[in-house]
Amino acid sequence: MNKTYKLEAILWSIAFPGFGQLLNGHLLKGVMFILLEFIINVNSLFNQAIMFSFLGKINDAARVVDYQWLMFYPCVYMFAMYDAYKYAEGENPRLSFVPFAFGAYFVTVGLMYSPKFGILIGPIWLPMLSLIPGLGIGFIIRYILIKITLKDDYSGRHS
């Protein structure tokens, strides 16, 4: 069986959570993520909200979406991407999960605030835009943590 490279796993996971796991040969996990995505998507009316958002009907998107269900989506989505990345061929950089975790957190916060502050861009665009600072802060925190742990390693305090 051919190995899946990290970029391939990430891109397929972005397309649909669970596809990266299927490519990595983790069939049960892949099916689980696909089922979770389907259940959350159907119950939150996510596809309908996406369609309204892309058509510029932001009020319709905000009206139709079920926020209680959609709140699960960012964590499932980002964890599926991280898991596909982690098990794909290639080195796993130290603390590589940090940007994924912060991305999920920021998208969730963007979703929570979309009814109040996202009036112009709605429940789809504000969370998506929130991913950018989430990943950025995640990479900065990862960098700081690596520097701190390397300094500790070299000083001999935490061997």
Secondary structure, 3 states (H helix, E strand, C coil): CCCCEHHHHHHHHHHCCCHHHHHCCCHHHHHHHHHHHHHHHHHHCHHHHHHHHHCCCHHHHHHHCCHHHHCCHHHHHHHHHHHHHHHCECCCCCCCHHHHHHHHHHHHHHHHHHHHHCCCCHHHHHHHHHHHHHHHHHHHHHHHHHHHHHHHHHHCCCC
